[in-house]
Amino acid sequence: MQVEVRVFGGLEKFIPGARFGQSIPVECPGGSTAGQLVDTLGIPGSLVFTILVNGRHAGMDAVLHPGDRVSLFPAVGGG
């Protein structure tokens, strides 16, 4: 199945050719979880702080479906 992935806050450095917020089509097996997708992308899971699936907060155990839009964010700080 194919999902659409967007990465932010430096996570794009783990995906060759990826740009901040750019949509990336990713093929993954049916029934994959967000955590499995993160592993497939080569992003250390410990760096992913927030996951949105179709604009809603999700956990690493969220089961993905064809066409889902997944956004991955690291922890960010500022003041």
All heavy atoms as a GROMACS GRO file, in nm:
protein
  566
    1MET      N    1   0.085  -0.118   0.000
    1MET     CA    2   0.000   0.000   0.000
    1MET      C    3   0.089   0.123   0.000
    1MET      O    4   0.204   0.118   0.041
    1MET     CB    5  -0.092   0.000   0.121
    1MET     CG    6  -0.026   0.031   0.252
    1MET     SD    7  -0.144   0.044   0.386
    1MET     CE    8  -0.032   0.052   0.523
    2GLN      N    9   0.033   0.233  -0.043
    2GLN     CA   10   0.108   0.357  -0.048
    2GLN      C   11   0.049   0.458   0.051
    2GLN      O   12  -0.073   0.471   0.061
    2GLN     CB   13   0.108   0.417  -0.188
    2GLN     CG   14   0.203   0.533  -0.203
    2GLN     CD   15   0.212   0.580  -0.345
    2GLN    OE1   16   0.118   0.640  -0.396
    2GLN    NE2   17   0.323   0.552  -0.410
    3VAL      N   18   0.138   0.524   0.125
    3VAL     CA   19   0.099   0.633   0.213
    3VAL      C   20   0.180   0.756   0.176
    3VAL      O   21   0.283   0.746   0.108
    3VAL     CB   22   0.120   0.598   0.363
    3VAL    CG1   23   0.032   0.481   0.405
    3VAL    CG2   24   0.266   0.567   0.393
    4GLU      N   25   0.133   0.871   0.218
    4GLU     CA   26   0.202   0.997   0.193
    4GLU      C   27   0.268   1.041   0.323
    4GLU      O   28   0.200   1.049   0.426
    4GLU     CB   29   0.100   1.100   0.147
    4GLU     CG   30   0.156   1.238   0.126
    4GLU     CD   31   0.045   1.338   0.097
    4GLU    OE1   32  -0.038   1.313   0.008
    4GLU    OE2   33   0.042   1.440   0.168
    5VAL      N   34   0.397   1.066   0.318
    5VAL     CA   35   0.472   1.102   0.438
    5VAL      C   36   0.529   1.243   0.423
    5VAL      O   37   0.578   1.280   0.315
    5VAL     CB   38   0.586   1.002   0.464
    5VAL    CG1   39   0.669   1.042   0.586
    5VAL    CG2   40   0.531   0.861   0.481
    6ARG      N   41   0.524   1.318   0.531
    6ARG     CA   42   0.589   1.450   0.539
    6ARG      C   43   0.671   1.450   0.668
    6ARG      O   44   0.622   1.406   0.771
    6ARG     CB   45   0.486   1.562   0.543
    6ARG     CG   46   0.406   1.574   0.416
    6ARG     CD   47   0.295   1.678   0.430
    6ARG     NE   48   0.204   1.672   0.319
    6ARG     CZ   49   0.207   1.757   0.215
    6ARG    NH1   50   0.296   1.852   0.212
    6ARG    NH2   51   0.120   1.744   0.117
    7VAL      N   52   0.794   1.498   0.657
    7VAL     CA   53   0.881   1.503   0.774
    7VAL      C   54   0.923   1.647   0.801
    7VAL      O   55   0.937   1.728   0.708
    7VAL     CB   56   1.005   1.412   0.757
    7VAL    CG1   57   0.965   1.266   0.764
    7VAL    CG2   58   1.076   1.439   0.626
    8PHE      N   59   0.943   1.678   0.928
    8PHE     CA   60   0.970   1.815   0.970
    8PHE      C   61   1.082   1.819   1.073
    8PHE      O   62   1.116   1.716   1.134
    8PHE     CB   63   0.844   1.876   1.034
    8PHE     CG   64   0.727   1.881   0.939
    8PHE    CD1   65   0.639   1.774   0.929
    8PHE    CD2   66   0.706   1.992   0.860
    8PHE    CE1   67   0.530   1.779   0.841
    8PHE    CE2   68   0.599   1.998   0.772
    8PHE     CZ   69   0.511   1.892   0.764
    9GLY      N   70   1.137   1.937   1.095
    9GLY     CA   71   1.228   1.963   1.206
    9GLY      C   72   1.360   1.888   1.203
    9GLY      O   73   1.413   1.854   1.307
   10GLY      N   74   1.411   1.860   1.084
   10GLY     CA   75   1.539   1.789   1.073
   10GLY      C   76   1.527   1.642   1.046
   10GLY      O   77   1.625   1.576   1.012
   11LEU      N   78   1.407   1.586   1.059
   11LEU     CA   79   1.391   1.443   1.031
   11LEU      C   80   1.411   1.412   0.882
   11LEU      O   81   1.441   1.297   0.847
   11LEU     CB   82   1.253   1.394   1.076
   11LEU     CG   83   1.226   1.400   1.226
   11LEU    CD1   84   1.084   1.351   1.256
   11LEU    CD2   85   1.328   1.319   1.303
   12GLU      N   86   1.401   1.515   0.799
   12GLU     CA   87   1.418   1.494   0.656
   12GLU      C   88   1.560   1.448   0.620
   12GLU      O   89   1.582   1.385   0.516
   12GLU     CB   90   1.379   1.618   0.575
   12GLU     CG   91   1.456   1.742   0.605
   12GLU     CD   92   1.402   1.824   0.722
   12GLU    OE1   93   1.312   1.779   0.795
   12GLU    OE2   94   1.454   1.936   0.740
   13LYS      N   95   1.657   1.472   0.708
   13LYS     CA   96   1.794   1.432   0.680
   13LYS      C   97   1.810   1.279   0.673
   13LYS      O   98   1.908   1.230   0.619
   13LYS     CB   99   1.891   1.490   0.782
   13LYS     CG  100   1.879   1.432   0.921
   13LYS     CD  101   1.972   1.502   1.017
   13LYS     CE  102   1.949   1.452   1.158
   13LYS     NZ  103   2.022   1.530   1.256
   14PHE      N  104   1.715   1.206   0.726
   14PHE     CA  105   1.722   1.060   0.724
   14PHE      C  106   1.669   1.000   0.593
   14PHE      O  107   1.686   0.881   0.569
   14PHE     CB  108   1.645   1.000   0.842
   14PHE     CG  109   1.708   1.033   0.974
   14PHE    CD1  110   1.658   1.136   1.052
   14PHE    CD2  111   1.818   0.963   1.020
   14PHE    CE1  112   1.717   1.168   1.174
   14PHE    CE2  113   1.877   0.994   1.141
   14PHE     CZ  114   1.827   1.097   1.219
   15ILE      N  115   1.605   1.083   0.511
   15ILE     CA  116   1.545   1.034   0.387
   15ILE      C  117   1.612   1.104   0.270
   15ILE      O  118   1.593   1.225   0.252
   15ILE     CB  119   1.393   1.060   0.385
   15ILE    CG1  120   1.329   0.999   0.509
   15ILE    CG2  121   1.330   1.003   0.258
   15ILE    CD1  122   1.184   1.040   0.529
   16PRO      N  123   1.692   1.032   0.192
   16PRO     CA  124   1.762   1.096   0.080
   16PRO      C  125   1.665   1.172  -0.012
   16PRO      O  126   1.562   1.119  -0.054
   16PRO     CB  127   1.826   0.978   0.006
   16PRO     CG  128   1.840   0.871   0.110
   16PRO     CD  129   1.720   0.890   0.200
   17GLY      N  130   1.699   1.296  -0.040
   17GLY     CA  131   1.619   1.378  -0.131
   17GLY      C  132   1.496   1.443  -0.069
   17GLY      O  133   1.427   1.519  -0.135
   18ALA      N  134   1.467   1.412   0.057
   18ALA     CA  135   1.348   1.469   0.122
   18ALA      C  136   1.374   1.614   0.160
   18ALA      O  137   1.486   1.654   0.190
   18ALA     CB  138   1.311   1.390   0.246
   19ARG      N  139   1.267   1.692   0.157
   19ARG     CA  140   1.272   1.831   0.200
   19ARG      C  141   1.170   1.853   0.310
   19ARG      O  142   1.067   1.785   0.314
   19ARG     CB  143   1.239   1.924   0.083
   19ARG     CG  144   1.345   1.928  -0.022
   19ARG     CD  145   1.300   2.024  -0.128
   19ARG     NE  146   1.408   2.055  -0.219
   19ARG     CZ  147   1.393   2.133  -0.322
   19ARG    NH1  148   1.276   2.189  -0.347
   19ARG    NH2  149   1.494   2.157  -0.401
   20PHE      N  150   1.196   1.953   0.391
   20PHE     CA  151   1.108   1.990   0.501
   20PHE      C  152   0.964   2.004   0.450
   20PHE      O  153   0.936   2.085   0.362
   20PHE     CB  154   1.156   2.123   0.560
   20PHE     CG  155   1.075   2.175   0.675
   20PHE    CD1  156   1.109   2.144   0.804
   20PHE    CD2  157   0.964   2.254   0.652
   20PHE    CE1  158   1.036   2.193   0.911
   20PHE    CE2  159   0.888   2.303   0.758
   20PHE     CZ  160   0.925   2.272   0.887
   21GLY      N  161   0.874   1.923   0.504
   21GLY     CA  162   0.732   1.933   0.472
   21GLY      C  163   0.689   1.883   0.336
   21GLY      O  164   0.571   1.885   0.304
   22GLN      N  165   0.783   1.836   0.255
   22GLN     CA  166   0.751   1.786   0.121
   22GLN      C  167   0.682   1.651   0.130
   22GLN      O  168   0.720   1.564   0.208
   22GLN     CB  169   0.880   1.773   0.040
   22GLN     CG  170   0.862   1.712  -0.096
   22GLN     CD  171   0.996   1.687  -0.165
   22GLN    OE1  172   1.100   1.683  -0.100
   22GLN    NE2  173   0.993   1.667  -0.294
   23SER      N  174   0.582   1.631   0.047
   23SER     CA  175   0.510   1.504   0.042
   23SER      C  176   0.597   1.398  -0.026
   23SER      O  177   0.651   1.421  -0.134
   23SER     CB  178   0.380   1.523  -0.037
   23SER     OG  179   0.316   1.398  -0.053
   24ILE      N  180   0.608   1.282   0.040
   24ILE     CA  181   0.688   1.171  -0.013
   24ILE      C  182   0.598   1.048  -0.019
   24ILE      O  183   0.546   1.004   0.084
   24ILE     CB  184   0.807   1.140   0.079
   24ILE    CG1  185   0.892   1.264   0.102
   24ILE    CG2  186   0.890   1.025   0.025
   24ILE    CD1  187   0.983   1.252   0.223
   25PRO      N  188   0.578   0.989  -0.137
   25PRO     CA  189   0.501   0.865  -0.143
   25PRO      C  190   0.589   0.750  -0.095
   25PRO      O  191   0.705   0.738  -0.135
   25PRO     CB  192   0.467   0.851  -0.291
   25PRO     CG  193   0.570   0.930  -0.363
   25PRO     CD  194   0.617   1.037  -0.269
   26VAL      N  195   0.533   0.667  -0.006
   26VAL     CA  196   0.609   0.554   0.050
   26VAL      C  197   0.525   0.428   0.039
   26VAL      O  198   0.408   0.427   0.077
   26VAL     CB  199   0.647   0.581   0.199
   26VAL    CG1  200   0.717   0.460   0.259
   26VAL    CG2  201   0.732   0.705   0.211
   27GLU      N  202   0.586   0.323  -0.013
   27GLU     CA  203   0.522   0.192  -0.019
   27GLU      C  204   0.554   0.116   0.109
   27GLU      O  205   0.670   0.111   0.152
   27GLU     CB  206   0.574   0.112  -0.139
   27GLU     CG  207   0.516   0.153  -0.271
   27GLU     CD  208   0.369   0.119  -0.287
   27GLU    OE1  209   0.321   0.020  -0.228
   27GLU    OE2  210   0.300   0.194  -0.358
   28CYS      N  211   0.453   0.057   0.170
   28CYS     CA  212   0.475  -0.026   0.288
   28CYS      C  213   0.371  -0.139   0.285
   28CYS      O  214   0.267  -0.127   0.220
   28CYS     CB  215   0.469   0.055   0.416
   28CYS     SG  216   0.320   0.150   0.441
   29PRO      N  217   0.399  -0.249   0.354
   29PRO     CA  218   0.306  -0.361   0.355
   29PRO      C  219   0.171  -0.322   0.418
   29PRO      O  220   0.167  -0.240   0.510
   29PRO     CB  221   0.376  -0.467   0.440
   29PRO     CG  222   0.519  -0.427   0.443
   29PRO     CD  223   0.521  -0.278   0.430
   30GLY      N  224   0.064  -0.380   0.370
   30GLY     CA  225  -0.068  -0.359   0.429
   30GLY      C  226  -0.066  -0.393   0.576
   30GLY      O  227   0.000  -0.488   0.618
   31GLY      N  228  -0.135  -0.315   0.656
   31GLY     CA  229  -0.142  -0.340   0.800
   31GLY      C  230  -0.023  -0.287   0.877
   31GLY      O  231  -0.010  -0.311   0.997
   32SER      N  232   0.066  -0.213   0.810
   32SER     CA  233   0.183  -0.156   0.879
   32SER      C  234   0.138  -0.054   0.982
   32SER      O  235   0.036   0.013   0.966
   32SER     CB  236   0.276  -0.087   0.779
   32SER     OG  237   0.338  -0.179   0.695
   33THR      N  238   0.217  -0.039   1.086
   33THR     CA  239   0.192   0.062   1.187
   33THR      C  240   0.279   0.184   1.159
   33THR      O  241   0.375   0.178   1.080
   33THR     CB  242   0.225   0.010   1.328
   33THR    OG1  243   0.365  -0.017   1.335
   33THR    CG2  244   0.144  -0.114   1.363
   34ALA      N  245   0.248   0.294   1.226
   34ALA     CA  246   0.329   0.414   1.212
   34ALA      C  247   0.474   0.386   1.255
   34ALA      O  248   0.568   0.434   1.192
   34ALA     CB  249   0.269   0.527   1.294
   35GLY      N  250   0.491   0.307   1.359
   35GLY     CA  251   0.625   0.271   1.405
   35GLY      C  252   0.702   0.192   1.301
   35GLY      O  253   0.822   0.214   1.281
   36GLN      N  254   0.635   0.101   1.234
   36GLN     CA  255   0.700   0.024   1.127
   36GLN      C  256   0.738   0.116   1.011
   36GLN      O  257   0.844   0.100   0.949
   36GLN     CB  258   0.611  -0.089   1.080
   36GLN     CG  259   0.597  -0.199   1.184
   36GLN     CD  260   0.487  -0.299   1.152
   36GLN    OE1  261   0.382  -0.262   1.102
   36GLN    NE2  262   0.513  -0.425   1.183
   37LEU      N  263   0.654   0.213   0.982
   37LEU     CA  264   0.685   0.310   0.877
   37LEU      C  265   0.809   0.390   0.914
   37LEU      O  266   0.899   0.409   0.831
   37LEU     CB  267   0.566   0.404   0.855
   37LEU     CG  268   0.589   0.519   0.757
   37LEU    CD1  269   0.617   0.468   0.616
   37LEU    CD2  270   0.471   0.613   0.759
   38VAL      N  271   0.817   0.435   1.038
   38VAL     CA  272   0.933   0.510   1.085
   38VAL      C  273   1.059   0.425   1.067
   38VAL      O  274   1.162   0.474   1.017
   38VAL     CB  275   0.914   0.555   1.232
   38VAL    CG1  276   1.045   0.607   1.291
   38VAL    CG2  277   0.805   0.661   1.241
   39ASP      N  278   1.052   0.297   1.104
   39ASP     CA  279   1.166   0.206   1.086
   39ASP      C  280   1.203   0.192   0.939
   39ASP      O  281   1.320   0.196   0.903
   39ASP     CB  282   1.135   0.068   1.144
   39ASP     CG  283   1.131   0.066   1.296
   39ASP    OD1  284   1.184   0.161   1.359
   39ASP    OD2  285   1.074  -0.029   1.352
   40THR      N  286   1.101   0.177   0.853
   40THR     CA  287   1.124   0.163   0.709
   40THR      C  288   1.196   0.285   0.653
   40THR      O  289   1.282   0.273   0.566
   40THR     CB  290   0.989   0.144   0.635
   40THR    OG1  291   0.930   0.022   0.680
   40THR    CG2  292   1.007   0.139   0.485
   41LEU      N  293   1.163   0.402   0.706
   41LEU     CA  294   1.224   0.527   0.658
   41LEU      C  295   1.366   0.546   0.712
   41LEU      O  296   1.438   0.634   0.667
   41LEU     CB  297   1.137   0.646   0.698
   41LEU     CG  298   1.001   0.653   0.632
   41LEU    CD1  299   0.917   0.763   0.695
   41LEU    CD2  300   1.014   0.675   0.482
   42GLY      N  301   1.405   0.465   0.810
   42GLY     CA  302   1.538   0.477   0.868
   42GLY      C  303   1.551   0.589   0.969
   42GLY      O  304   1.661   0.634   1.000
   43ILE      N  305   1.438   0.633   1.022
   43ILE     CA  306   1.439   0.739   1.123
   43ILE      C  307   1.439   0.674   1.261
   43ILE      O  308   1.353   0.590   1.289
   43ILE     CB  309   1.315   0.830   1.109
   43ILE    CG1  310   1.312   0.896   0.971
   43ILE    CG2  311   1.312   0.934   1.220
   43ILE    CD1  312   1.185   0.972   0.941
   44PRO      N  313   1.534   0.708   1.347
   44PRO     CA  314   1.532   0.652   1.482
   44PRO      C  315   1.402   0.689   1.554
   44PRO      O  316   1.366   0.807   1.562
   44PRO     CB  317   1.652   0.718   1.550
   44PRO     CG  318   1.742   0.759   1.438
   44PRO     CD  319   1.650   0.796   1.325
   45GLY      N  320   1.331   0.590   1.601
   45GLY     CA  321   1.202   0.613   1.667
   45GLY      C  322   1.211   0.706   1.786
   45GLY      O  323   1.116   0.780   1.815
   46SER      N  324   1.326   0.708   1.851
   46SER     CA  325   1.343   0.794   1.968
   46SER      C  326   1.343   0.943   1.931
   46SER      O  327   1.323   1.028   2.018
   46SER     CB  328   1.474   0.761   2.040
   46SER     OG  329   1.585   0.783   1.954
   47LEU      N  330   1.362   0.973   1.803
   47LEU     CA  331   1.362   1.113   1.758
   47LEU      C  332   1.225   1.163   1.717
   47LEU      O  333   1.204   1.282   1.699
   47LEU     CB  334   1.459   1.131   1.641
   47LEU     CG  335   1.606   1.105   1.671
   47LEU    CD1  336   1.690   1.131   1.546
   47LEU    CD2  337   1.655   1.190   1.787
   48VAL      N  338   1.131   1.070   1.699
   48VAL     CA  339   0.996   1.108   1.657
   48VAL      C  340   0.911   1.134   1.781
   48VAL      O  341   0.886   1.044   1.860
   48VAL     CB  342   0.931   1.000   1.568
   48VAL    CG1  343   0.790   1.040   1.530
   48VAL    CG2  344   1.016   0.977   1.444
   49PHE      N  345   0.869   1.259   1.797
   49PHE     CA  346   0.792   1.298   1.916
   49PHE      C  347   0.642   1.302   1.888
   49PHE      O  348   0.562   1.264   1.972
   49PHE     CB  349   0.841   1.434   1.965
   49PHE     CG  350   0.777   1.479   2.092
   49PHE    CD1  351   0.812   1.422   2.213
   49PHE    CD2  352   0.681   1.579   2.091
   49PHE    CE1  353   0.752   1.463   2.332
   49PHE    CE2  354   0.620   1.621   2.208
   49PHE     CZ  355   0.656   1.563   2.329
   50THR      N  356   0.606   1.349   1.770
   50THR     CA  357   0.465   1.362   1.734
   50THR      C  358   0.440   1.298   1.598
   50THR      O  359   0.516   1.320   1.504
   50THR     CB  360   0.422   1.510   1.730
   50THR    OG1  361   0.445   1.569   1.858
   50THR    CG2  362   0.276   1.525   1.692
   51ILE      N  363   0.332   1.221   1.591
   51ILE     CA  364   0.288   1.161   1.466
   51ILE      C  365   0.144   1.206   1.441
   51ILE      O  366   0.060   1.196   1.531
   51ILE     CB  367   0.290   1.007   1.474
   51ILE    CG1  368   0.432   0.956   1.504
   51ILE    CG2  369   0.235   0.944   1.345
   51ILE    CD1  370   0.439   0.809   1.536
   52LEU      N  371   0.119   1.255   1.321
   52LEU     CA  372  -0.017   1.286   1.280
   52LEU      C  373  -0.053   1.194   1.164
   52LEU      O  374   0.025   1.179   1.070
   52LEU     CB  375  -0.029   1.431   1.234
   52LEU     CG  376   0.006   1.541   1.333
   52LEU    CD1  377  -0.011   1.678   1.267
   52LEU    CD2  378  -0.079   1.531   1.457
   53VAL      N  379  -0.167   1.130   1.172
   53VAL     CA  380  -0.219   1.050   1.062
   53VAL      C  381  -0.349   1.117   1.019
   53VAL      O  382  -0.443   1.130   1.098
   53VAL     CB  383  -0.244   0.903   1.104
   53VAL    CG1  384  -0.305   0.825   0.988
   53VAL    CG2  385  -0.113   0.838   1.149
   54ASN      N  386  -0.350   1.165   0.896
   54ASN     CA  387  -0.465   1.239   0.842
   54ASN      C  388  -0.503   1.357   0.932
   54ASN      O  389  -0.620   1.386   0.954
   54ASN     CB  390  -0.584   1.146   0.820
   54ASN     CG  391  -0.550   1.036   0.722
   54ASN    OD1  392  -0.480   1.058   0.624
   54ASN    ND2  393  -0.598   0.916   0.750
   55GLY      N  394  -0.399   1.424   0.987
   55GLY     CA  395  -0.420   1.543   1.067
   55GLY      C  396  -0.457   1.519   1.212
   55GLY      O  397  -0.481   1.613   1.286
   56ARG      N  398  -0.459   1.392   1.255
   56ARG     CA  399  -0.494   1.361   1.394
   56ARG      C  400  -0.376   1.294   1.464
   56ARG      O  401  -0.308   1.211   1.404
   56ARG     CB  402  -0.614   1.268   1.400
   56ARG     CG  403  -0.739   1.333   1.344
   56ARG     CD  404  -0.854   1.235   1.346
   56ARG     NE  405  -0.973   1.298   1.290
   56ARG     CZ  406  -1.083   1.320   1.358
   56ARG    NH1  407  -1.093   1.281   1.484
   56ARG    NH2  408  -1.185   1.379   1.301
   57HIS      N  409  -0.359   1.328   1.592
   57HIS     CA  410  -0.250   1.266   1.668
   57HIS      C  411  -0.266   1.114   1.669
   57HIS      O  412  -0.378   1.063   1.682
   57HIS     CB  413  -0.249   1.319   1.812
   57HIS     CG  414  -0.195   1.458   1.822
   57HIS    ND1  415  -0.061   1.485   1.829
   57HIS    CD2  416  -0.257   1.577   1.824
   57HIS    CE1  417  -0.043   1.614   1.835
   57HIS    NE2  418  -0.161   1.674   1.832
   58ALA      N  419  -0.153   1.046   1.656
   58ALA     CA  420  -0.153   0.900   1.656
   58ALA      C  421  -0.026   0.853   1.726
   58ALA      O  422   0.071   0.928   1.741
   58ALA     CB  423  -0.155   0.848   1.512
   59GLY      N  424  -0.028   0.727   1.767
   59GLY     CA  425   0.088   0.667   1.830
   59GLY      C  426   0.163   0.579   1.733
   59GLY      O  427   0.119   0.556   1.620
   60MET      N  428   0.276   0.529   1.778
   60MET     CA  429   0.356   0.439   1.696
   60MET      C  430   0.280   0.311   1.659
   60MET      O  431   0.310   0.247   1.560
   60MET     CB  432   0.486   0.401   1.767
   60MET     CG  433   0.585   0.513   1.775
   60MET     SD  434   0.669   0.537   1.619
   60MET     CE  435   0.812   0.627   1.671
   61ASP      N  436   0.179   0.278   1.739
   61ASP     CA  437   0.103   0.155   1.715
   61ASP      C  438  -0.018   0.176   1.622
   61ASP      O  439  -0.092   0.082   1.594
   61ASP     CB  440   0.058   0.093   1.846
   61ASP     CG  441  -0.030   0.187   1.928
   61ASP    OD1  442  -0.037   0.308   1.898
   61ASP    OD2  443  -0.092   0.139   2.025
   62ALA      N  444  -0.036   0.297   1.572
   62ALA     CA  445  -0.150   0.325   1.483
   62ALA      C  446  -0.135   0.247   1.353
   62ALA      O  447  -0.030   0.251   1.289
   62ALA     CB  448  -0.158   0.475   1.453
   63VAL      N  449  -0.238   0.174   1.316
   63VAL     CA  450  -0.237   0.097   1.192
   63VAL      C  451  -0.269   0.191   1.076
   63VAL      O  452  -0.364   0.267   1.080
   63VAL     CB  453  -0.338  -0.020   1.197
   63VAL    CG1  454  -0.342  -0.094   1.064
   63VAL    CG2  455  -0.302  -0.114   1.311
   64LEU      N  456  -0.186   0.184   0.972
   64LEU     CA  457  -0.202   0.271   0.856
   64LEU      C  458  -0.287   0.205   0.748
   64LEU      O  459  -0.293   0.082   0.740
   64LEU     CB  460  -0.065   0.308   0.800
   64LEU     CG  461   0.030   0.376   0.897
   64LEU    CD1  462   0.166   0.398   0.833
   64LEU    CD2  463  -0.028   0.507   0.947
   65HIS      N  464  -0.349   0.289   0.666
   65HIS     CA  465  -0.434   0.242   0.557
   65HIS      C  466  -0.389   0.308   0.427
   65HIS      O  467  -0.330   0.417   0.430
   65HIS     CB  468  -0.580   0.275   0.586
   65HIS     CG  469  -0.630   0.212   0.712
   65HIS    ND1  470  -0.625   0.276   0.833
   65HIS    CD2  471  -0.681   0.089   0.736
   65HIS    CE1  472  -0.672   0.195   0.927
   65HIS    NE2  473  -0.707   0.081   0.870
   66PRO      N  474  -0.417   0.248   0.313
   66PRO     CA  475  -0.376   0.308   0.186
   66PRO      C  476  -0.424   0.452   0.174
   66PRO      O  477  -0.538   0.485   0.207
   66PRO     CB  478  -0.444   0.219   0.081
   66PRO     CG  479  -0.463   0.088   0.150
   66PRO     CD  480  -0.490   0.121   0.294
   67GLY      N  481  -0.333   0.539   0.131
   67GLY     CA  482  -0.367   0.678   0.111
   67GLY      C  483  -0.356   0.766   0.234
   67GLY      O  484  -0.375   0.887   0.226
   68ASP      N  485  -0.323   0.708   0.350
   68ASP     CA  486  -0.309   0.789   0.472
   68ASP      C  487  -0.199   0.893   0.452
   68ASP      O  488  -0.099   0.869   0.382
   68ASP     CB  489  -0.274   0.703   0.593
   68ASP     CG  490  -0.396   0.637   0.657
   68ASP    OD1  491  -0.509   0.671   0.619
   68ASP    OD2  492  -0.375   0.552   0.744
   69ARG      N  493  -0.218   1.009   0.516
   69ARG     CA  494  -0.118   1.116   0.518
   69ARG      C  495  -0.054   1.116   0.656
   69ARG      O  496  -0.121   1.141   0.755
   69ARG     CB  497  -0.183   1.250   0.489
   69ARG     CG  498  -0.235   1.260   0.346
   69ARG     CD  499  -0.324   1.382   0.326
   69ARG     NE  500  -0.446   1.362   0.406
   69ARG     CZ  501  -0.497   1.452   0.491
   69ARG    NH1  502  -0.441   1.568   0.506
   69ARG    NH2  503  -0.605   1.425   0.560
   70VAL      N  504   0.075   1.086   0.660
   70VAL     CA  505   0.147   1.074   0.787
   70VAL      C  506   0.249   1.187   0.797
   70VAL      O  507   0.331   1.206   0.707
   70VAL     CB  508   0.219   0.938   0.796
   70VAL    CG1  509   0.292   0.924   0.929
   70VAL    CG2  510   0.121   0.823   0.775
   71SER      N  511   0.244   1.262   0.906
   71SER     CA  512   0.340   1.369   0.932
   71SER      C  513   0.419   1.332   1.056
   71SER      O  514   0.361   1.290   1.157
   71SER     CB  515   0.269   1.502   0.954
   71SER     OG  516   0.196   1.539   0.838
   72LEU      N  517   0.551   1.349   1.048
   72LEU     CA  518   0.640   1.312   1.158
   72LEU      C  519   0.717   1.435   1.206
   72LEU      O  520   0.775   1.508   1.124
   72LEU     CB  521   0.739   1.205   1.111
   72LEU     CG  522   0.678   1.078   1.052
   72LEU    CD1  523   0.787   0.989   0.992
   72LEU    CD2  524   0.598   1.003   1.157
   73PHE      N  525   0.717   1.456   1.338
   73PHE     CA  526   0.781   1.573   1.397
   73PHE      C  527   0.873   1.528   1.511
   73PHE      O  528   0.835   1.444   1.591
   73PHE     CB  529   0.677   1.668   1.458
   73PHE     CG  530   0.579   1.722   1.359
   73PHE    CD1  531   0.464   1.651   1.327
   73PHE    CD2  532   0.600   1.846   1.300
   73PHE    CE1  533   0.371   1.703   1.238
   73PHE    CE2  534   0.508   1.898   1.210
   73PHE     CZ  535   0.392   1.826   1.179
   74PRO      N  536   0.989   1.594   1.525
   74PRO     CA  537   1.071   1.569   1.643
   74PRO      C  538   1.024   1.660   1.757
   74PRO      O  539   0.938   1.746   1.736
   74PRO     CB  540   1.211   1.613   1.595
   74PRO     CG  541   1.180   1.726   1.501
   74PRO     CD  542   1.052   1.685   1.432
   75ALA      N  543   1.080   1.639   1.874
   75ALA     CA  544   1.055   1.733   1.984
   75ALA      C  545   1.121   1.865   1.946
   75ALA      O  546   1.230   1.867   1.890
   75ALA     CB  547   1.113   1.678   2.114
   76VAL      N  548   1.052   1.973   1.973
   76VAL     CA  549   1.108   2.105   1.943
   76VAL      C  550   1.100   2.191   2.068
   76VAL      O  551   1.012   2.173   2.152
   76VAL     CB  552   1.036   2.175   1.826
   76VAL    CG1  553   1.064   2.103   1.696
   76VAL    CG2  554   0.888   2.185   1.850
   77GLY      N  555   1.191   2.282   2.078
   77GLY     CA  556   1.190   2.372   2.192
   77GLY      C  557   1.212   2.514   2.144
   77GLY      O  558   1.251   2.538   2.030
   78GLY      N  559   1.187   2.604   2.228
   78GLY     CA  560   1.207   2.743   2.191
   78GLY      C  561   1.156   2.833   2.301
   78GLY      O  562   1.104   2.787   2.402
   79GLY      N  563   1.167   2.956   2.276
   79GLY     CA  564   1.124   3.044   2.380
   79GLY      C  565   1.082   3.177   2.328
   79GLY      O  566   1.060   3.208   2.220
   0.00000   0.00000   0.00000
